[in-house]
Amino acid sequence: MTAGYPPCQAFRRCNLGVDDIRVCDPGLTKIVTIHTFFALFALSILGVFPMGAVTLESVFTTVNTIYEAALDQERWGDAVGLLRDLFGGSRACILRFGRDGVEATSSVLDPELNSLNGMEAVVRDPFTRTHLEMPVGAVWQRAAIVDERAFRKRELWQDWFRPRDMHGQLVCKLASSGTANWFLDVNRGSRQEAFCAADIDLMEKIAPHMLRAGQISRHIAEARAASAFLSMPLGLLVVDGNQRLLQANEAAETLLARADSPLVLKGGMIGVSDPAALQDLARLVADASSLRDGAAPGPGGTLQVPSGARASGPARFALTVAPYRDVHAYGLARERCAAIVVTEIAPRVSKGFEAHIRTVFLLTGAEARLAADLASGLSIAESAARNGVTYSTARTYLDRVFRKTDTHHQSQLVATLKTVQPLEAPALDRERKPSAVPKRLPSRNSRSKRQIRS
């Protein structure tokens, strides 16, 4: 924090913990509103608001909108506009600096500044590095941490800031995650008063609410992502552009634990056991995680890889790599990521397949047994003999399966069943180290999702 302007302890006492927020709680909006009210009530008693245009009503409206944006990412544009007005700025924005570039939610529509050239100019300037090194929650003026005279001789000022009348700059660091950092940035023009101690003091009162809103937003997004991940029968992993593992569902953990797994987790990085496919995977991940012409990520792609146990044998797994937008907070992604979907290529069906398709398609036990047999390559007659029923009865079961799966012939049914085939659970492997398998995502009832680390 800026020396001489300690954060308001009343705000800290009024803050609700993230665990007090329930994703599906119908009273969530009320909780946030009450949270805002008591925090502002404490401030009004302490008399900490600076004199001038700032009123209790304007602060209440701004803070309340910040918490609404925590629940609805689309509201961050409104929150940024209110923050600009609260501080009497000419413009304001929330910025995300990452290895893959810069994104912003701004109060001013400025396509040129938000273009690839503009963002690259911001990244090149030495003052950006100084900003990135500041701790989360810190509040400062640009003029207090950089040589303003030297700054005004450089490209960023001459070509970008000066033409937009961005003379004064008040900044708060909101979050940091991996290689990405988030900032709230408020600017004033040359005909406006410079930011003063009262403005810094007010920002330090607003900052805990911005940080708390970010935590709530991340908590909700992660809980929803965990629920979606857990419900997928296919292996799903999310990695950054360098193949660092960020998230994985239980099916993917199952695959990583298998002795014949084509995937390798080492030092928190995902790779493949087949050297020939290693470069192809890196290329697809980099493509899906990178911008093309500064506008959209690449499409990724699919490759086939052999199992780890017999790398020289035929391909048994398909890895599909696609862009994945990982919403972190403040309406901006943590970083551009890639999703890797793993499917097993095999004529046989995995253990538990029969029970799985019974649940997915609401089949009876007899119908599920027939469907599983057909998916594994047996004929109707072979399945009937195996299950001790007549051919006519098996045909009756098949007609019911067609109806429940919305298919019309046997090959279409098998193709449909294969799309929901779960990965097979691993056999016991005493030689595999436990640390090679990442931590599981928590169950649906867990309060938060743990990130995978190695």
Protein Blocks (a to p, Z undefined) as FASTA:
>chain_A
ZZhiacdfklmmmpccfklpcfklmklmmmmmmmmmmmmmmmmmnopacghjbdfklmmm
mmmmmmmmmmmmklmmmmmmmmmmmnopabdcdddddfkbccdddfbdcfklmmmklmmm
mmmpmklmmmmmpcehiacdfklmccfklmmmmmklmmmmmmnopabccdddfbdehjbc
cdddddddfkbccddfklmmmmmmmmmmmmmmmmmmmmmmmmmmmmmmmmpmbdcddddf
kopafbdcfklmmmmmpmklcbdceehiacdfblklmmmmmmmmmmmmpcehhlaccebi
adddddfklmmbccfbdcddddddddfbgoiafbdcdddddddddfbdcehklmmmmmmn
opafklmmmmmmmmnopafklmmmmnopafklmmmmmmmmmmmnopabfklmmmmmmmmc
ccddddddfkbcfklpccddddfkbmbdcdddZZ
